[in-house]
Amino acid sequence: MPSSLNYSDACVDKIAAYLRETGATTKRGFFKTPLPDVDIFWGDVSVMRSPLVYEPGIAVVLSGQKTGFLNDRRFVYNATQYLAVGLPISFECETEASVETPLVALFLRADPGVISEIADAAGLLAPDPTTRSAITAVDPVPVTVRLKDAVNRLCDYFSDPTEAKLLGPQTVREIFYHTLQDAHGRVLLAQTMTTRPESRIAALLRRTDISGLDSVEHLAQQAGMSSPSFFRHFRAVTGQSPKKYFQRQRLFRAKSLLVFEGASVAEAARHVGYVSPSQFSREFRDLFGLPPSRATEFGFNYEFD
């Protein structure tokens, strides 16, 4: 692919063609691809600053733009830089999109085993001993010509099941390989390094039930850290205290149950560990701006989960 070609234009056309082929009745929301760990997102309206949640992986924006806000950090991801996410994380985000310039993105979920395997083969497993500060869970990564080429080829495979099956997985690995070459992209790698606190926190989050009400002391013990060290590293990595982090994860899970699985307010509250319905309703409204009884008004969401 010539380096002067804007991969965004080419890929958006290919994704639009794929959605037509699969009979998508609207180009708004999430769409599956033949690759189980790759999803398409298409949205044609701007969304004001609001909370969202991401799972570990990378979000490659091909058209439109998103701006994220995590505590005092502000970061943009668009056709010139994509987002690497190392932990399940929630933060606030605003979206710029229109019918003429829709938000079109790919989300590639990251498997820790695959990340470790790629990093090991590339000689990236050993952490830099001079890097002592915590690595955050989210970082934008500049798009390179080689990554553009890999993403362009990945979009080609969506309309060909045989190519998707035979060539797609390797191209996904190639994209993660390019991500890991960048220091910012190593937010994914940091979560697999057992010698780093980020890895122990990541492992803890993968096995902790979000509906649980464990104390910081108990969580720290599970992570093999002192309570002050755990709290400090947790906040440095996620931008949130453990209490706020788990509260937000519970509320996002409840929102998903209400919007996509038809749960009642009482069922959703109980499922994510709330004993008091009034507390659940109050905290849900504080985070999302609507009471849980009106959750269906959210319509489609912009969350990469």
N, C-alpha and C positions, 0 to 999 in steps of 0.2 A: 504494500500500500504506500503511495507517495506520502512523504512526511507533510506536504502542504495540504493534504486532504483533511478537512475537519471531520473527525470520526463521528461527531455528534449527528451531523446531517445524514451521513450514510446509515448509521445505526438506527436513527429514529425512523427512517424510511423502511428499513428492514423489519423493525418491530411493528410498525403500523401494518405492513403487509402480513406479518405473522398473525396479528390479532384479527385481521379480516379473514384469513384462512381458517382460523379456529372458531369463527362465528361469534366473536365478542360483540355483544349488543351495544356496549358503551365503552368508550375508552376513558374510564375513570375508575381508579382503584388498582388492586393487585391482580396479577394474572400469572398462572403457572407456566413454566416452560418444560420442554422434554427433560431438562436436567433437574433432579430433585432438590438440589441445593441452590438453585438460581431462580429468582422471581423477577417479574417485570412490574414496574409501577408506572402508571400514566395518570396525570391529573391536569386539568385545564382551567383551574381557578386558583387564585392566590389565597393563602390562609394566613391570618394574622398570628402573631406570636402566641404559641400555646404549647403545652407539654406533650411529649411523645416518648416512645421507648424503642430502643434498638437492641437486637441480639448481637453477639459477636460475629463479625464479618466485615465486608466492605460494601459501601454504597457508591456506585459509580453513576453520577448524574450526567446524562447525555444532552439534556436540554432543560432550560429553566435554571433556577437557583434556589438553594436553601441556606439559611443563616441560623446557626446554632448558638445557644447561650447557656453556659454552664458556670454558675457562680459569676466570677469576674471575667470569664473567658467569652470571647465572641469569635466564631469561626465560620467561614463561608465554604460551601462545597458546590461546585458547578462543573462545567465542561473542562475547566482548567485544573481543578483539583477535586479528588474524591475523598471519602471519609473512611478511615480505618477504625474499627470498634473492637476493643479487646475484651470487654466485659458486658454483661447485660446492664444497660444503663438508660436512665431517663434524663432528659434535659428539655429546655424550651427551644422552640424552633419556629421560624416564619418562612413561608414559601412564596416565591415569585413565580407565577405561571399564568398563562392565558391560552385561549384557543389557538392564537397565532404562534405562541411560544410555550407549549405545554411543558410541564415537569415530566420528563421521561427518565427513568433510572432503572438500573439493575442492582439487585441486592444478592450478594454471594455469601452464604453462611459459611463460617469458618469452623472446621473440625479441628480440635486441639491436636489430635493424633497426626492429621495431615500436615498441619503447620509445623509440628515438631519434625516430621519426616523430611519436609522440604528444607527446613532450616539446617537440619543435621547434614543432609547431602550438600548443602551450600556452605557448610562450615560456619554457620551463624549461631550455633547453640550456646557457645560459651559467652556469658555476659561480660561486658566490659567492666573490669574491676574498678575503674575510675568513676563509673556511673553509679553514684550512691543515692541520688534523689529518686523519688518514686516516679514511675512512668504513668502518665494519665491513661484513662480508659478510652479516650477518644482523641483522634488527631487527623487533620486534613493532610493529604498526601498529594504532591504535584503529579499531574498526569504526564507521562513520558510518551515518546513516539512508539516505543516498543509495547507499552501497555495499550496504547490506542490500537495498535495492530492486532493484539490478542483479543481485545474487546470486540473489534470489528469482525474478526473470524468467529467469535462466539455467537454473535448475532446472526451470522450466516447459517449456523447449525440449527436454529430454532425451527426452520421450515423443512428440515430434512431429518426425520427420525433416526435414520441409519448413521448419518454424520454426528448427530447429537449423542448417540449411544457410543460410537467408536472414538470420536475426536473431542467431544465436549469435555469429558472429565479431565483430560490432559491439558486442555486450554484453560480450564478453571485453575488447575494447579500452576500453570504458567503465570496466570494473573496474580495469584498469591505470591509466587516467586518474585515477581517484579515489585510487589508491595513490600516484601521483606527486605529488598535491597535498599529501601529508603529508611533513614533513622526514625522518621515519624511513623512509618508503616510497621515498625517493630513493636507498636503497642500490642499487636497480635502475638508476637513472639514472647514478649515479657511475661505473658500469662502462662506460658509453658515451662518457664525456667524455675525449677524447684528451689534454686538458691535465692530467688528474689521474693520479697513479700507479696508482690503482685500475683505471683503464681499461687501462693498459699491462699490468698484472698479469692482468686478466681476459682480454685478447687472448692473452697468453702461454699461459694455462691452456687456452684453447679449442683451441690448435694444438699443445700439447705432448703427446707420447705418455706416458701414465702409467707405461709399462714402461721408459721411458728412465731412465738414471742420470746425467743431466747434473749437473755441478757447479753450485754457487751462482754461481760466477763466470760460467759460460757462460749460465745462465738470466738473470742480471743484464744481461749483454751483449745478449741477445736482447730484453730489455725496454727497452734503452737507458738503463740506470741503473748507478750504481756499485754494487759488491757490498754495502757497508755500507748504502746507501740502499735497495737492493732488499730486503735482509734485514729492515730495520726496517719498511718499508711492508708487506711480505708478512705479517709477523707481526701488525702492527696490523690488517690487513684480515681475515685468516683466523683469527687467534688461534693460529696454529701456525707453526713454522719450516718452511721449504721442504722439508727432509728428512722431517719428520713428516707434512706435508701429503701428499706424493706416496706415502709409505709407506702411509698410511691409504687413499688412493684406490686403490692397487694391491690392497690387501687386500679392500676392498669389491667391487672388480671380480671378484676371485677368488671371493669368497663368492657373487656372483651366478652365476658360471659353474658352481659346484658345486651350488647349490640349484636353479637354474632351467634350466640347460642341460645337466645331466648330465655335466659334465666330470669326469675323474678328478683326484685330487689332483696328480699329476705334470703333467697337461695344464694345470690352472689355474695352478700355480706357474710353469710355463714361459711361459704366455701373458702373465703380468703381469711377467715379467722376472726371476724368481728363478732363480739358478743352483744354490743349495743348498736341497734339499728340507727339510733339518732346520731351516735358518733360516726358511724359509717356514712350516713347522708351528709353530715357536716363536712367531713374530710374530703368526700367525693366532690362536693360543690366547691370547696376551697381550691382543689387542684384543677378541676375541669370547667368550672364556671356554670355548671348546670347540676341540678339534683339527679340522683340515679334514676328516679322515676321518669326522667326525660332523656335518658341516655340514647334512645333510638334516634333522637334529633341530630346526633353527631353525623349520621350517614356514613359514607366511606371515610376512612382515616388515612393519614399520611405516615403511619408508623411502620418502620421496617422491622417487623418481628415475625 
